[in-house]
Amino acid sequence: MTDCDELVYDRLAADGMLAALVPGGMYYNLDAAGINRDTTPDAYDPTTGMLRVSAVVTSRAIIPTGDLRDSDTQYLSTHQTIEIWVYNDRDSAWPTTASERIYALLQDQAVTGVHGLTLTNTIKTRAPELSDAKLIKLEFQATGHLGG
C-alpha cells in the first residue's frame, strides 16, 4: 500500500458538490504552517478577510497490522489513518454539511491500492492557531496491504 492521502484528496477534489461546500478550497500536503493568508489566500474571503469553509487532507504513517500475512508472498495487511480537517470562521456555522459530504464520498469506498475506508473518529473543536476557527476533523482508516 502506498500513502493514499493524495488519492483521497483527488476523489474529494473531483466532486463538484463538495467543491461548492468548501469555497475556501481543498488542500493537500500543506507545510507546517497549514492554512494561512500567505500560502492559502483562497481560504479567506477577499472582501471580509474571514476564513471560508476549507478542507485539508493529510495522513499518518502506514502501519503493518499482521492481521493477514503470508511469508511466501510477503503479503502483510496494513492500516493508515487519513485525516480531513474541515474549517470555518469562528463566527460562522460549523462546517457540518461539508463534513457530511466527505463522509458520503469516502465511507466504505475503495481507492487505488486500498481495500476500503472506514470512519473511525470525528472531532468537533476549535483551532486556536486560526483565531479559534471551527474545526471538524474526520479520521478514516484505510485498510490495505504490502507485498503479495
N, C-alpha and C positions, 0 to 999 in steps of 0.2 A: 504494500500500500504506500503510495506517495502522499505527501501532505495534500489534503483535499480542500483546504480553505479557499484556494483560488477557484476550484471547480464549483464550490458552493457560492462564492461571490458571482461567478459567471451566470449561474442559474438565477440568482436573485436579481442581478443587474439586467437580465434579459426580459424580466416581467414588467410589462407596461403598467399594470395596475399598481404594483409596488413602487415603480418609479414616480407615479403620481402621489403616492402616500409619503414619499421621502424627498420633498423638493430641495432639501439641503444636500442631497446626493448620497450615493453608496460608495463606500471606501474600503480598500483592501490593502493590507500590508503597510499601514502608516508607520512612520518612525515614532520614537518615544514621545514626541511632543503631542501626538494624537491630533484631534480636531483643534484647529486654531485659526485665527484670522489670516495668518501668513501663508500656511501650506494648504488650507482648505477653505478659501474665501467663499466658495459657493454655499458652504454650510450656514452662512449668515445672510439675512435679508439685506439687500443692498440699500433699501430705503430706511429701515428702522435699526439695522445693525444687530437685531436679535437673532439668536440661534434658531434655525429652522429644523424640522424633523430630518434627521440624518441617521445613517446606519454604517457601522464599521464591522467588517468581518475579520476575525483573527483566529488563531488556533494554538493549541498546546502541542507538546511533543507526541509522537506516535509511541504507544506503549504496547509491547508484546504482552499478551494475556496468558498464553499457554493453554487456553480452553480447548483449542483444537491444534494439534500438532502432528506432523509426520516427518520422522527423521530422514526417510529416504528422499523425499522431495523438498525437504527443508521448509515445508508449509508450517506457518505459525500465525495463529489468529492475533489480531491487534485491535486496539481502540484508539481513537483520537478525539479530543474534545474540540469542537468548533464553537466559537463564541460569536454571537451577533449582538452588538451594543447599539441600541436604538435611543437616540437623544431627542429632546425637545427643550425649548427655552423654559426656564423655571416658572415663568408666569403664564405659560400656555398649558394646554391639556396634556395628559400623559399620552405617549405615542402608542396607545393600545391597538389602534386599527392597523398600523404598520407591523406591529409585533404579531398580530393575528394572521396577517397575510404571509409573513415569513414562516410561521408555523405551518400554514396550509401548503406552502411551496416545498417544505423540507421534511416534515414528519413522515416517516415510513417510506421515504423516497431513496432511490439509489443514485449515486453519481459514479462516474468512471472510476473503477478501482475500489469502490466501496459497496458493501452489500446492503447497507441501509443506514439511515439517520434516525435517531430517536431523541426526542426532547428529554433531557434529564434534570434540568433545573431552570427556573425563571426567577430573576431577582429584580425587584422594583425598588429603586433607591434614588439618591441624588448624586450628582457628580460635582464635588467641590472644586475640582480643577477647571470646571466650566461654569463658575458662578452659581453653583447648586442647580444646574440643569437637571431636568427629569430624565431618568435613565431606566430603561428596561433591558436587562441582559438575558438573552436566551442561550442556553448551553445545550448543544446537541452532541450525542455520542455517535461517531462514525465507526462502524464495525467493518473491518477489512482483514487483510492478511499479507504476510510476506512470503516469498517463495512459492513453490508449488505450481 
